[in-house]
Amino acid sequence: MPPKSKISVSNIDWKANNHEKTWLLLKEAQKDQNYVLLFGLQKNQKTTKDSKIAVAKRIASVVLPVQYAQDQDVAGSRLKGKADEFCAWGWSLDTNLPGIARSEM
């Protein structure tokens, strides 16, 4: 059986359609079941049995449906990388983001 073909990073255009994928990633990341593993525990949150990559794959199925259909592992990995970029930049999802309020999730 031939190995799965891997999608390239260039196939994910995070800036397309006014950063639509980026905003969707932020919206999905703010959901409690996703936030805990991607950005750490907050007050009154409990740990989860999911792994970080499992959460990234779950979000990728929503944010990157085309890439997820091609290869779930690569889509999850690319999405996790983007989420890690947000952490490296020092972004806090508890700050006011246009059109997205964590308390509304």
C-alpha positions as protocol buffer text, in pm:
chain_id: "A"
residue {
  index: 1
  type: MET
  ca { x: 0 y: 0 z: 0 }
}
residue {
  index: 2
  type: PRO
  ca { x: 153 y: 336 z: -101 }
}
residue {
  index: 3
  type: PRO
  ca { x: 206 y: 593 z: 177 }
}
residue {
  index: 4
  type: LYS
  ca { x: -48 y: 872 z: 216 }
}
residue {
  index: 5
  type: SER
  ca { x: 39 y: 1184 z: 26 }
}
residue {
  index: 6
  type: LYS
  ca { x: 105 y: 1473 z: 261 }
}
residue {
  index: 7
  type: ILE
  ca { x: -44 y: 1815 z: 203 }
}
residue {
  index: 8
  type: SER
  ca { x: 198 y: 2103 z: 205 }
}
residue {
  index: 9
  type: VAL
  ca { x: 184 y: 2403 z: 434 }
}
residue {
  index: 10
  type: SER
  ca { x: 135 y: 2628 z: 132 }
}
residue {
  index: 11
  type: ASN
  ca { x: -202 y: 2465 z: 67 }
}
residue {
  index: 12
  type: ILE
  ca { x: -342 y: 2629 z: 380 }
}
residue {
  index: 13
  type: ASP
  ca { x: -393 y: 2998 z: 314 }
}
residue {
  index: 14
  type: TRP
  ca { x: -465 y: 3143 z: 659 }
}
residue {
  index: 15
  type: LYS
  ca { x: -508 y: 3493 z: 513 }
}
residue {
  index: 16
  type: ALA
  ca { x: -771 y: 3409 z: 248 }
}
residue {
  index: 17
  type: ASN
  ca { x: -1116 y: 3565 z: 270 }
}
residue {
  index: 18
  type: ASN
  ca { x: -1013 y: 3823 z: 529 }
}
residue {
  index: 19
  type: HIS
  ca { x: -842 y: 3561 z: 750 }
}
residue {
  index: 20
  type: GLU
  ca { x: -1157 y: 3348 z: 765 }
}
residue {
  index: 21
  type: LYS
  ca { x: -971 y: 3029 z: 868 }
}
residue {
  index: 22
  type: THR
  ca { x: -779 y: 3213 z: 1139 }
}
residue {
  index: 23
  type: TRP
  ca { x: -1098 y: 3357 z: 1289 }
}
residue {
  index: 24
  type: LEU
  ca { x: -1268 y: 3018 z: 1271 }
}
residue {
  index: 25
  type: LEU
  ca { x: -967 y: 2863 z: 1447 }
}
residue {
  index: 26
  type: LEU
  ca { x: -992 y: 3123 z: 1725 }
}
residue {
  index: 27
  type: LYS
  ca { x: -1365 y: 3061 z: 1760 }
}
residue {
  index: 28
  type: GLU
  ca { x: -1322 y: 2683 z: 1783 }
}
residue {
  index: 29
  type: ALA
  ca { x: -1023 y: 2718 z: 2019 }
}
residue {
  index: 30
  type: GLN
  ca { x: -1234 y: 2917 z: 2262 }
}
residue {
  index: 31
  type: LYS
  ca { x: -1472 y: 2628 z: 2323 }
}
residue {
  index: 32
  type: ASP
  ca { x: -1403 y: 2484 z: 2668 }
}
residue {
  index: 33
  type: GLN
  ca { x: -1326 y: 2131 z: 2545 }
}
residue {
  index: 34
  type: ASN
  ca { x: -1062 y: 2272 z: 2307 }
}
residue {
  index: 35
  type: TYR
  ca { x: -922 y: 2565 z: 2507 }
}
residue {
  index: 36
  type: VAL
  ca { x: -800 y: 2354 z: 2797 }
}
residue {
  index: 37
  type: LEU
  ca { x: -554 y: 2155 z: 2590 }
}
residue {
  index: 38
  type: LEU
  ca { x: -445 y: 2423 z: 2347 }
}
residue {
  index: 39
  type: PHE
  ca { x: -390 y: 2708 z: 2591 }
}
residue {
  index: 40
  type: GLY
  ca { x: -394 y: 2558 z: 2942 }
}
residue {
  index: 41
  type: LEU
  ca { x: -637 y: 2542 z: 3231 }
}
residue {
  index: 42
  type: GLN
  ca { x: -829 y: 2848 z: 3340 }
}
residue {
  index: 43
  type: LYS
  ca { x: -1020 y: 2905 z: 3662 }
}
residue {
  index: 44
  type: ASN
  ca { x: -1284 y: 2641 z: 3735 }
}
residue {
  index: 45
  type: GLN
  ca { x: -1177 y: 2419 z: 3443 }
}
residue {
  index: 46
  type: LYS
  ca { x: -1109 y: 2050 z: 3471 }
}
residue {
  index: 47
  type: THR
  ca { x: -857 y: 1848 z: 3276 }
}
residue {
  index: 48
  type: THR
  ca { x: -968 y: 1632 z: 2987 }
}
residue {
  index: 49
  type: LYS
  ca { x: -870 y: 1287 z: 2861 }
}
residue {
  index: 50
  type: ASP
  ca { x: -812 y: 1416 z: 2507 }
}
residue {
  index: 51
  type: SER
  ca { x: -461 y: 1463 z: 2374 }
}
residue {
  index: 52
  type: LYS
  ca { x: -346 y: 1793 z: 2226 }
}
residue {
  index: 53
  type: ILE
  ca { x: -325 y: 1645 z: 1878 }
}
residue {
  index: 54
  type: ALA
  ca { x: -674 y: 1491 z: 1912 }
}
residue {
  index: 55
  type: VAL
  ca { x: -811 y: 1836 z: 1989 }
}
residue {
  index: 56
  type: ALA
  ca { x: -617 y: 1983 z: 1696 }
}
residue {
  index: 57
  type: LYS
  ca { x: -766 y: 1719 z: 1466 }
}
residue {
  index: 58
  type: ARG
  ca { x: -1116 y: 1790 z: 1599 }
}
residue {
  index: 59
  type: ILE
  ca { x: -1073 y: 2161 z: 1526 }
}
residue {
  index: 60
  type: ALA
  ca { x: -910 y: 2086 z: 1189 }
}
residue {
  index: 61
  type: SER
  ca { x: -1220 y: 1894 z: 1082 }
}
residue {
  index: 62
  type: VAL
  ca { x: -1410 y: 2224 z: 1113 }
}
residue {
  index: 63
  type: VAL
  ca { x: -1147 y: 2480 z: 1013 }
}
residue {
  index: 64
  type: LEU
  ca { x: -964 y: 2281 z: 741 }
}
residue {
  index: 65
  type: PRO
  ca { x: -1224 y: 2037 z: 602 }
}
residue {
  index: 66
  type: VAL
  ca { x: -1051 y: 1990 z: 264 }
}
residue {
  index: 67
  type: GLN
  ca { x: -710 y: 1919 z: 415 }
}
residue {
  index: 68
  type: TYR
  ca { x: -869 y: 1705 z: 689 }
}
residue {
  index: 69
  type: ALA
  ca { x: -1034 y: 1488 z: 424 }
}
residue {
  index: 70
  type: GLN
  ca { x: -695 y: 1441 z: 254 }
}
residue {
  index: 71
  type: ASP
  ca { x: -495 y: 1356 z: 568 }
}
residue {
  index: 72
  type: GLN
  ca { x: -624 y: 1398 z: 924 }
}
residue {
  index: 73
  type: ASP
  ca { x: -278 y: 1376 z: 1082 }
}
residue {
  index: 74
  type: VAL
  ca { x: -124 y: 1648 z: 868 }
}
residue {
  index: 75
  type: ALA
  ca { x: -429 y: 1876 z: 898 }
}
residue {
  index: 76
  type: GLY
  ca { x: -422 y: 1838 z: 1277 }
}
residue {
  index: 77
  type: SER
  ca { x: -49 y: 1901 z: 1287 }
}
residue {
  index: 78
  type: ARG
  ca { x: -76 y: 2216 z: 1074 }
}
residue {
  index: 79
  type: LEU
  ca { x: -359 y: 2348 z: 1288 }
}
residue {
  index: 80
  type: LYS
  ca { x: -169 y: 2272 z: 1610 }
}
residue {
  index: 81
  type: GLY
  ca { x: 127 y: 2463 z: 1467 }
}
residue {
  index: 82
  type: LYS
  ca { x: -91 y: 2766 z: 1403 }
}
residue {
  index: 83
  type: ALA
  ca { x: -236 y: 2748 z: 1756 }
}
residue {
  index: 84
  type: ASP
  ca { x: 118 y: 2723 z: 1894 }
}
residue {
  index: 85
  type: GLU
  ca { x: 206 y: 3040 z: 1699 }
}
residue {
  index: 86
  type: PHE
  ca { x: -70 y: 3223 z: 1883 }
}
residue {
  index: 87
  type: CYS
  ca { x: 78 y: 3109 z: 2215 }
}
residue {
  index: 88
  type: ALA
  ca { x: 428 y: 3214 z: 2107 }
}
residue {
  index: 89
  type: TRP
  ca { x: 297 y: 3559 z: 2016 }
}
residue {
  index: 90
  type: GLY
  ca { x: 149 y: 3587 z: 2365 }
}
residue {
  index: 91
  type: TRP
  ca { x: -210 y: 3603 z: 2245 }
}
residue {
  index: 92
  type: SER
  ca { x: -467 y: 3558 z: 2515 }
}
residue {
  index: 93
  type: LEU
  ca { x: -804 y: 3437 z: 2402 }
}
residue {
  index: 94
  type: ASP
  ca { x: -957 y: 3608 z: 2703 }
}
residue {
  index: 95
  type: THR
  ca { x: -892 y: 3946 z: 2545 }
}
residue {
  index: 96
  type: ASN
  ca { x: -1159 y: 4118 z: 2341 }
}
residue {
  index: 97
  type: LEU
  ca { x: -1151 y: 3982 z: 1988 }
}
residue {
  index: 98
  type: PRO
  ca { x: -1381 y: 4136 z: 1726 }
}
residue {
  index: 99
  type: GLY
  ca { x: -1700 y: 3933 z: 1700 }
}
residue {
  index: 100
  type: ILE
  ca { x: -1587 y: 3659 z: 1939 }
}
residue {
  index: 101
  type: ALA
  ca { x: -1650 y: 3658 z: 2312 }
}
residue {
  index: 102
  type: ARG
  ca { x: -1530 y: 3354 z: 2506 }
}
residue {
  index: 103
  type: SER
  ca { x: -1815 y: 3395 z: 2753 }
}
residue {
  index: 104
  type: GLU
  ca { x: -2062 y: 3344 z: 2466 }
}
residue {
  index: 105
  type: MET
  ca { x: -1927 y: 2999 z: 2375 }
}
